[in-house]
Amino acid sequence: MLECYPLLKLDGAFILVNFKPRTQEFRLKHSPWGSKETAHFYELTPDKILTAVESLGYRCTGRCLALNSMENRVFDVEIEVDNKKEPPSKYDHSKIIKFYRPGRWSSEQILDEHEFLANLHENEIPVVLPEKFPNGSTLNKLDNIDIYFTVFPKIGGRSPDELSTEQLQVVGRLLARLHNVGESQISNHRIKLDEVSYGEANLKYLIDAKTIPIDIQTNYQKVVENILQKASPLFESAESQRIHGDCHLGNLLWGQDGAFWVDFDDMVNGPCVQDIWLICPGRDNYGIKQRNILLDSYKMMRDFDDRTLALIEPLRALRFIHFSAWISKRWKDPSFPKAFPNFNSWEYWTEQLRDLQEQLRLIEKI
């Protein structure tokens, strides 16, 4: 039986009125929400969300707005502000709390992300820094539930649909500075982005999970293995360091003080070109022109090995494979079938196969 939380909806936000939750054991045993890890997310009752924010010493008003997030659970929580002091901005009334998906990251991996953010902030790279709990850590854990969480300040900004020439130049310099900081030390707990972690491991998962239709699996496996074979020497010759890892325009916001980076969840040790091609993913003449503008500004702040541009199409192929494996791994979370209704269809996998065959043709031309 699906359970309904007694919430009052007002202006798009939810206000907790009264709630007596069933036991965690009952929820996990009788949960319709898929795996145990996913079921944990349904233990995130409004009282637990508000209590988590108040653990930093804030007092919540009771308004809690769920934000779009597939991998984690993220909420905009309204807090009380002392108006007698300096007039607060509209963002001072909210905190953003992120609950990390159980089983996805270890505490050490999350803290590596927070350390990278701290390093960037210390070097005046615009990022959103997690707040510290009373014990000095930026990471906390819910009582009796295997979920880690972090609280961030709310900062306003918009994601641009497209970057102008001036914006590309700004982003190129910022990205070079970000990579300079990333190079300064090693992330001991984050994976390395290469043909093994994003290619071989994901292909093995898709086959073992019997995700690919049987009449497509052989051709899919063959084309992926050919891509990985040709990509391997390119990865061997490329240097690896801390990078954003998911540096597309959706994770680059423009606020009143300019551009800043968000969402370092997929931070990896990898080649710097990964961040560059995701900012300018087009491979037509216009896309290449944009990338060259960005790289010209990038090279003002940092050296760049142009030979690593040969990794762009292999990295694009790995992203296709990784994305399919990600959906498959999360399929027991009911939000994923709703978001990707065609995933288990023959049409989806034939399109994936065609796209990877095109990637292989492009890689063979390198």
NORZI-V632057 format. One record per residue. N is the residue number from 0. RES is the residue in one small letter. SS is DSSP state (~ for helix, > for strand, _ for the rest). NEAR is the number of other C-alpha atoms within 10 Angstrom. D_LAST is the distance of its C-alpha to the last C-alpha in Angstrom with 2 decimals. Layout:
n/res/ss/near/d_last
N/RES/SS/NEAR/D_LAST
N/RES/SS/NEAR/D_LAST
This chain:
n/res/ss/near/d_last
0/m/_/6/55.88
1/l/_/8/53.73
2/e/_/10/55.23
3/c/_/7/55.70
4/y/_/14/55.87
5/p/_/14/58.84
6/l/>/14/57.11
7/l/>/13/58.32
8/k/>/13/55.63
9/l/>/9/56.28
10/d/_/7/54.08
11/g/_/11/50.96
12/a/>/16/51.74
13/f/>/18/53.45
14/i/>/18/56.64
15/l/>/18/57.84
16/v/_/12/61.44
17/n/_/12/62.35
18/f/_/13/60.50
19/k/_/9/61.54
20/p/_/12/58.47
21/r/_/10/58.71
22/t/_/9/57.86
23/q/~/16/54.33
24/e/~/9/55.17
25/f/~/9/56.26
26/r/~/18/53.12
27/l/~/19/50.75
28/k/~/10/52.89
29/h/~/12/53.34
30/s/_/19/50.20
31/p/_/14/48.49
32/w/_/19/45.46
33/g/_/15/43.39
34/s/_/14/42.54
35/k/~/15/44.67
36/e/~/18/42.07
37/t/~/20/41.78
38/a/~/21/45.56
39/h/~/20/45.96
40/f/~/20/44.74
41/y/~/14/47.81
42/e/~/19/49.98
43/l/_/16/48.94
44/t/_/14/52.21
45/p/~/21/53.00
46/d/~/16/55.49
47/k/~/13/52.92
48/i/~/21/50.47
49/l/~/24/53.22
50/t/~/15/54.54
51/a/~/21/51.11
52/v/~/23/50.98
53/e/~/13/54.60
54/s/_/13/53.85
55/l/_/14/52.66
56/g/_/11/56.09
57/y/_/16/55.48
58/r/_/15/57.78
59/c/>/19/56.17
60/t/>/16/57.77
61/g/>/19/56.70
62/r/>/21/54.09
63/c/>/24/50.73
64/l/>/18/47.85
65/a/>/15/44.91
66/l/>/14/41.52
67/n/_/10/38.41
68/s/_/10/36.53
69/m/_/13/35.15
70/e/_/17/34.45
71/n/_/16/37.48
72/r/>/17/40.82
73/v/>/21/41.37
74/f/>/20/44.65
75/d/>/21/46.11
76/v/>/24/49.57
77/e/>/23/52.32
78/i/>/19/54.42
79/e/_/13/57.69
80/v/_/16/57.60
81/d/_/9/60.50
82/n/_/8/61.12
83/k/_/7/63.80
84/k/_/7/61.23
85/e/_/7/58.73
86/p/_/10/57.85
87/p/_/12/54.86
88/s/_/7/51.84
89/k/~/10/50.99
90/y/~/12/48.28
91/d/~/15/50.81
92/h/~/18/52.37
93/s/>/22/49.40
94/k/>/22/47.38
95/i/>/21/44.13
96/i/>/24/44.27
97/k/>/20/41.31
98/f/>/22/42.00
99/y/_/23/39.06
100/r/_/19/38.34
101/p/_/19/40.11
102/g/_/11/38.03
103/r/_/12/34.79
104/w/_/15/35.14
105/s/_/14/37.54
106/s/~/17/39.77
107/e/~/14/37.92
108/q/~/19/34.57
109/i/~/23/36.27
110/l/~/17/37.97
111/d/~/20/34.70
112/e/~/23/33.62
113/h/~/21/37.00
114/e/~/16/36.75
115/f/~/24/33.44
116/l/~/24/35.17
117/a/~/17/38.13
118/n/~/17/36.05
119/l/~/21/34.43
120/h/~/16/37.89
121/e/~/11/39.37
122/n/_/13/36.86
123/e/_/12/37.65
124/i/_/19/34.39
125/p/_/18/35.58
126/v/>/20/35.48
127/v/_/19/38.16
128/l/_/18/39.93
129/p/>/20/41.66
130/e/_/17/45.41
131/k/_/15/47.33
132/f/_/16/49.87
133/p/_/10/53.28
134/n/_/9/52.07
135/g/_/8/49.43
136/s/_/13/46.43
137/t/_/19/44.02
138/l/_/19/43.80
139/n/>/18/46.67
140/k/>/15/47.39
141/l/_/15/49.65
142/d/_/10/52.86
143/n/_/8/52.86
144/i/_/13/49.41
145/d/_/14/46.14
146/i/_/20/44.44
147/y/>/19/43.32
148/f/>/22/43.58
149/t/>/23/43.02
150/v/>/26/44.65
151/f/>/18/43.00
152/p/>/17/44.66
153/k/_/17/44.03
154/i/_/17/42.20
155/g/_/12/41.77
156/g/_/15/38.54
157/r/>/13/36.45
158/s/>/16/32.80
159/p/_/15/31.47
160/d/_/8/29.92
161/e/_/11/27.88
162/l/_/16/27.78
163/s/_/11/29.28
164/t/~/13/28.04
165/e/~/11/30.73
166/q/~/16/29.89
167/l/~/23/26.18
168/q/~/20/27.44
169/v/~/17/29.84
170/v/~/24/27.33
171/g/~/26/24.86
172/r/~/20/27.73
173/l/~/21/28.95
174/l/~/27/25.64
175/a/~/23/25.38
176/r/~/19/28.94
177/l/~/25/28.31
178/h/~/22/25.56
179/n/~/19/27.96
180/v/~/21/30.49
181/g/~/22/28.13
182/e/_/16/27.32
183/s/_/10/31.07
184/q/_/12/31.65
185/i/_/14/30.26
186/s/_/22/30.69
187/n/_/11/32.27
188/h/_/17/32.43
189/r/_/20/29.27
190/i/_/16/26.41
191/k/>/19/23.06
192/l/_/22/20.13
193/d/_/23/17.64
194/e/_/25/16.59
195/v/~/15/20.21
196/s/~/14/22.28
197/y/~/22/20.45
198/g/~/25/19.01
199/e/~/18/21.29
200/a/~/14/24.44
201/n/~/21/24.07
202/l/~/22/23.27
203/k/~/13/26.32
204/y/~/15/28.42
205/l/~/20/27.64
206/i/~/17/28.54
207/d/~/10/31.60
208/a/_/12/32.83
209/k/_/12/32.53
210/t/_/17/30.95
211/i/_/24/28.71
212/p/_/15/30.77
213/i/~/12/31.39
214/d/~/10/30.22
215/i/~/13/26.78
216/q/~/17/26.37
217/t/~/12/25.24
218/n/~/14/22.35
219/y/~/22/21.43
220/q/~/18/21.58
221/k/~/11/19.54
222/v/~/18/16.55
223/v/~/21/16.77
224/e/~/16/17.09
225/n/~/14/13.99
226/i/~/24/12.00
227/l/~/22/13.93
228/q/~/12/13.46
229/k/~/16/9.68
230/a/~/24/10.17
231/s/~/15/13.14
232/p/~/11/12.10
233/l/~/18/10.25
234/f/~/22/13.61
235/e/~/11/15.64
236/s/_/10/14.62
237/a/_/17/15.21
238/e/_/12/18.85
239/s/_/19/20.70
240/q/>/22/23.78
241/r/>/27/25.91
242/i/>/28/24.27
243/h/_/27/25.56
244/g/_/22/23.08
245/d/_/20/24.02
246/c/_/23/23.93
247/h/_/18/23.99
248/l/~/17/26.57
249/g/~/15/29.13
250/n/~/18/29.46
251/l/>/20/29.89
252/l/>/18/33.46
253/w/>/16/35.28
254/g/>/13/38.95
255/q/_/9/41.80
256/d/_/9/40.52
257/g/>/12/36.91
258/a/>/20/33.72
259/f/>/19/33.72
260/w/>/23/31.60
261/v/_/17/32.79
262/d/_/16/31.98
263/f/_/20/30.55
264/d/_/17/31.08
265/d/_/14/27.46
266/m/_/23/27.23
267/v/>/23/25.06
268/n/>/24/23.89
269/g/>/22/20.21
270/p/_/23/17.53
271/c/_/25/18.78
272/v/~/22/15.70
273/q/~/22/17.01
274/d/~/19/20.05
275/i/~/23/18.37
276/w/~/22/16.15
277/l/~/18/19.22
278/i/~/26/21.37
279/c/_/23/19.14
280/p/_/18/17.31
281/g/_/14/16.94
282/r/_/14/13.74
283/d/_/8/15.90
284/n/~/9/17.19
285/y/~/11/19.96
286/g/~/14/17.96
287/i/~/15/15.71
288/k/~/15/19.04
289/q/~/20/20.60
290/r/~/21/17.98
291/n/~/16/18.40
292/i/~/17/22.15
293/l/~/25/22.02
294/l/~/23/19.95
295/d/~/15/22.36
296/s/~/19/25.22
297/y/~/24/23.57
298/k/~/14/23.22
299/m/~/12/26.95
300/m/~/16/27.76
301/r/_/15/25.08
302/d/_/11/22.34
303/f/_/16/18.75
304/d/_/11/15.83
305/d/~/9/13.17
306/r/~/11/10.60
307/t/~/17/11.23
308/l/~/16/9.89
309/a/~/16/6.53
310/l/~/21/9.22
311/i/~/18/10.37
312/e/~/22/9.21
313/p/~/25/10.23
314/l/~/24/13.29
315/r/~/17/14.04
316/a/~/27/14.12
317/l/~/26/16.32
318/r/~/15/18.52
319/f/~/19/19.19
320/i/~/21/20.24
321/h/~/20/22.22
322/f/~/14/23.97
323/s/~/19/25.21
324/a/~/23/26.46
325/w/~/15/28.16
326/i/~/16/30.06
327/s/~/21/31.07
328/k/~/16/32.41
329/r/_/17/34.45
330/w/_/19/35.72
331/k/_/18/39.25
332/d/_/21/39.48
333/p/~/13/41.14
334/s/~/13/39.29
335/f/~/17/35.97
336/p/~/16/37.15
337/k/~/10/38.58
338/a/~/11/35.40
339/f/_/12/33.10
340/p/_/10/35.50
341/n/_/12/32.91
342/f/_/18/31.09
343/n/_/15/32.91
344/s/_/11/32.63
345/w/~/15/30.89
346/e/~/11/29.45
347/y/~/15/27.72
348/w/~/20/25.98
349/t/~/18/25.01
350/e/~/11/23.37
351/q/~/17/21.54
352/l/~/20/20.41
353/r/~/13/19.21
354/d/~/13/17.29
355/l/~/22/15.56
356/q/~/20/14.87
357/e/~/15/13.22
358/q/~/21/11.11
359/l/~/21/10.18
360/r/~/12/9.31
361/l/~/12/7.00
362/i/~/19/5.35
363/e/~/12/5.56
364/k/_/7/3.82
365/i/_/10/0.00
